[in-house]
Amino acid sequence: MVQTISKLLGALLAVLLLYIVPAAQAAERQDDISGLNTYHSTVHFVDMVRTKGYITPTMYNDFMRDLELTGNTYEVDLEHMHKKYVPNYADAAKPDSFLGNYEAVYDGYYNPQILPVLFPDNSQPKSEQTRRYTLMAGDYFTVRLHNTNRTPADLYKSWILGGIDNDKPAVSASYGGMVLNEDY
């Protein structure tokens, strides 16, 4: 009886080590490759925006298409920090109380402000100038994204660990920098 149980346990362990663990490792490698492709696509898109100083619907759609090639779904957050200079006053109600200096402040624009410019509710062609979201030299543009689906590696980890889920996304990327040019 003890011998039968030990043989059964040995067979289960062999199946686990021969099939399940290598499949889990391959799935983790696939997540790593997806992460590299996602980061590369993000860097390419952000650098293109920083160099040109604008975003077009075609640029954004190409970026999203590159992300879809990984087989994952993503939540993409665009952030545009517009730099402006505000004069300092001793009393804001009195224009003649100007102190002689300026303060640099950044206004933040995000998906709800950027995407309606790229994709308005009308039928303008993609090449229309009004569908171009423009940035200025000195502004900052950043893209942050993470996958929203469960990857095969997540499923294997959950199964091997007995249902313990990790809420951390398997694939994420963040990249940004200062806008260098206004090529419009």
N, C-alpha and C positions, 0 to 999 in steps of 0.2 A: 504494500500500500504506500509506504513512504517512498519507495523507488518510483512508483507511478506518478506521484505528486512532483517529485524532483525532476522527472523527465518532462512533465507538462510545463513546469516552471522554466526549465531550460529551453524548451521549444518557444515559449512566449518571449523569453529574453532574447533568443536568437532572432526571432521575427522583429522585435523592437530594434535590435542593434543592426540587423542587416537591411531593413527596409525603411523603418520609420525615421530613424535618426539621420540617415543620408538624405532622405526626402526633405526633412526639416532644414538641414544645412543648405541644400540646393535652393529652397524657398528663401532662406535668409540671404543667400548670394544674389538672388533675383531682386530682393528689396534693396541691396547695396547698389546693384546696377541701375535700378530705377532711380535711386537717390542721386547717383552720379549724372544720369541723363537729365533729371529734373534740375539739378544745380547748373549743369551746362546750358540748358535752355533758358533758365532764369538769368544767368550771367549774360548770355547773348542778347536777350530781350532788353534788359536794363541798360547794358552798354550801348545798344542801338538807340534807345530813348535818350540817354545822357548825351550821346554824340549829336543826334539830330535835333533835340530840343522839342520833340513832339511825339504823340502817339496817334497812329491811324487805326481804323478798324481792321485793316489787313494785317498790320503788325501784331495787334492783340490776338486776332484769330489764328495767325500762324503760331504764336506762342502757345495758345491753348491747344492747338492741334499737336504740337510737339509734346505737350504734357500728356495728352490722351494716348500717345504711342506707348507709354509705359504700362498701360492697362489699368491704371488707377484713376480714381476721381479725386479732384483737388478742390480745396477752398483757397482761392487766390485773393490776397489783400494788396491793393495798390495804395501807395501813400505818396503824396506830393506835398512837400513842405516849401511853400512860396516865401521867399525872403523879401521883406520890405522894411523900410526905415521910417521910424516914427519920431517926430521932433519932441523933445522934452520941454515941458512948460512948468513953471513954478505953480501956476494955477491954470488948469485946463480950460476954464471959462474965459480967461483973458488972453487973447492972442499976443498982446504986447509983453507977456511975461516969459517969452522964449529964453531958455537958458543957454542957447548956443551950441547944443550938441544933439545928437540923434541916437536912437536906440534901435538895434536890429531885432526884429521879431519875425517869427515864422507862422504863417497861416497854414493849417493843415487841410488838405483835400484828399478824400478817400473814395472808395468805390461808388458810394451814392452820388458823388459829384462828378466823377470822371466818366463812368460808364454811360450816363445819359448823353454826354457830348459825343461819344463814339457811336452809340446806337440810339438815336432819337426815335420818337414815335412816328416819324414820317418816312416817306419812301425815297429819300435822297440817295444818290449813288455813293458807293464807298469812297470814291475819289473826290467827293465834294469837300471843299476847304472848311466848311462849317462843322464837319464831322472829325476835325483834327483837334485833339487836345494839346494845347501848347504850354510849354514850360519856358522859363527864362534862365539864362546863365546865372549861376549862383544858387539856384533852387536845389533841393534834394529830392531824389526819386528813389523809392524803395519798394521792392516786391517781397512779400512774405507768403509762403504757401505751405500747406500740409495735406496729406491724403485724408480722405474722409471714409474710405472703404476699408474693410478688413482684408489684409493680404493673406495669401496662403501661409506665410511664415507666422502671422498672428494666429491663424487657426491651429497650426501645428503646436505652437507654444501653449495655447490655451488647452489643447487636448492632452499634451504631455504633462502639463502642470496641474491637471485636474480642474479645469474651468477657471483658473485665476487669469483675469484679463488685465492687460496693461493699457491704460488709456493714452499712453504716449503714441503719437502717430509714427508709423514705420518709415515714412518718407516725408521729409520736410526740407525746405530751402529758404534762405533769406539773403538778399543781396541788394545793394543800393549804393548811391553815391551822389556827388554833386553834378548837376547838369553843366556840361562844358561848352555847349554851342547852341545857337539859335539859328538853325538851318531852314528857316521858313520864310 
